[in-house]
Amino acid sequence: MPQSYISMKKIKHIFNNHGDLLGFAGSTLCALHCSALPVLFAMGMLSGFEWMESHWVEYVFFISAVCIAGYTILRSYLEHRKPLALMIACTGFLIFLIGVVQHNHAEIGFTTFGGVLIAIAHIINWKEQHSSKMAVVQSSVL
């Protein structure tokens, strides 16, 4: 096998240990895409990159965010049972989806705010996941 071969075991390891980092990075890129691209296009700095303003790019961001957050946040919730990250992520997805179907100037605000909420949900989830692991370690030491 070529050395670039990545097994499902490695992919699962990456998502189990770094899923919130991937989700945070993806959601942050999504928010930047939604907020900065219209400004850069208006300034003429991205001529030739009109495809980046296409709705299919937003759908790719949305589906990727749902898959990553769905896996990492739900898996973590089943361990620590703290619903805050899950509620914020669901709210972020709903707001983002409203922005995607708007197709007007409100789209920028909704999609950017939704992406930021999803990124915040990943930060909260990471903190809750690590605090619950620390509580387990501390209780096993005592």
C-alpha positions in Angstrom: 0.0 0.0 0.0 1.2 3.5 -0.6 2.3 5.5 2.4 -0.4 8.1 1.9 -3.0 5.4 2.7 -5.1 6.5 5.7 -7.0 3.8 7.5 -10.5 4.2 9.0 -8.8 3.6 12.4 -6.6 6.7 11.9 -9.6 8.8 10.7 -11.6 7.7 13.8 -8.6 8.5 16.0 -8.4 12.0 14.5 -12.1 12.7 15.0 -12.1 11.2 18.5 -9.1 13.3 19.7 -9.3 16.4 17.5 -12.9 16.5 16.2 -13.7 19.8 18.1 -10.5 21.4 16.7 -11.6 20.4 13.1 -15.1 21.6 13.8 -13.9 24.9 15.2 -11.5 25.4 12.3 -14.2 24.6 9.7 -16.8 26.7 11.4 -14.4 29.6 11.7 -13.5 29.3 8.0 -17.2 29.2 7.2 -17.9 32.4 9.2 -14.9 34.1 7.5 -16.1 33.0 4.0 -19.6 34.3 4.7 -18.5 37.7 6.1 -15.3 38.5 4.1 -16.1 37.3 0.6 -18.8 39.9 -0.2 -16.4 42.7 0.9 -13.5 41.3 -1.1 -15.7 40.8 -4.2 -17.0 44.4 -3.8 -13.5 45.7 -3.7 -12.6 43.7 -6.9 -9.9 41.7 -5.1 -11.3 38.2 -6.1 -12.2 38.6 -9.7 -12.2 35.2 -11.3 -13.2 33.5 -8.1 -17.0 33.9 -8.5 -17.5 30.2 -7.9 -16.6 30.9 -4.2 -19.9 32.9 -3.9 -21.9 30.0 -5.2 -24.6 28.4 -3.0 -23.1 24.9 -3.4 -20.0 26.2 -1.4 -22.4 27.1 1.4 -24.0 23.6 1.2 -20.5 22.0 1.4 -19.7 24.0 4.5 -23.1 23.2 6.0 -22.9 19.4 5.4 -19.3 19.3 6.6 -20.2 21.2 9.8 -23.2 18.9 10.4 -21.1 15.8 10.0 -18.2 16.9 12.2 -20.4 18.5 14.9 -22.9 15.7 14.7 -20.1 13.2 15.5 -18.0 15.1 18.0 -20.7 17.0 19.9 -23.2 14.1 20.1 -20.5 11.6 21.1 -19.3 14.0 23.8 -22.8 14.7 25.0 -23.4 11.0 25.5 -20.4 10.9 27.8 -20.8 14.1 29.9 -24.6 14.7 29.5 -24.1 18.5 29.5 -26.5 19.9 26.8 -25.1 23.5 26.3 -22.8 22.7 23.4 -25.5 20.7 21.7 -28.1 23.4 22.1 -25.7 26.1 20.8 -24.7 23.9 17.8 -28.4 23.2 16.9 -29.2 26.9 17.2 -26.2 27.8 15.0 -27.2 25.2 12.3 -30.8 26.6 12.3 -29.6 30.2 11.9 -27.1 29.2 9.2 -29.8 27.3 7.3 -32.1 30.3 7.5 -29.3 32.4 6.0 -28.7 29.9 3.2 -32.3 29.9 2.1 -32.6 33.7 2.3 -30.7 34.6 -0.9 -30.6 38.3 0.0 -28.4 40.7 2.0 -29.6 39.1 5.3 -27.9 35.9 4.2 -24.5 37.3 5.2 -25.5 38.0 8.7 -27.4 34.8 9.3 -24.7 32.5 7.9 -21.8 34.3 9.6 -23.6 34.3 13.0 -24.6 30.6 12.6 -21.0 29.7 11.8 -19.7 31.6 14.8 -22.3 29.8 17.0 -21.1 26.4 15.7 -17.5 27.4 16.4 -18.4 28.4 20.0 -20.3 25.1 20.4 -17.1 23.3 19.6 -15.1 25.3 22.1 -17.7 24.6 24.8 -17.8 21.0 23.9 -14.0 20.7 24.1 -14.0 22.3 27.5 -16.9 20.1 28.8 -15.2 16.9 27.4 -11.9 17.7 29.0 -13.4 18.8 32.3 -15.4 15.5 32.5 -12.2 13.5 31.7 -10.4 15.4 34.5 -13.2 14.7 36.9 -12.9 11.0 36.1 -9.1 11.1 36.6 -9.5 13.0 39.9 -12.1 10.6 41.3 -10.0 7.5 40.3 -7.0 9.1 42.2 -9.0 9.7 45.3 
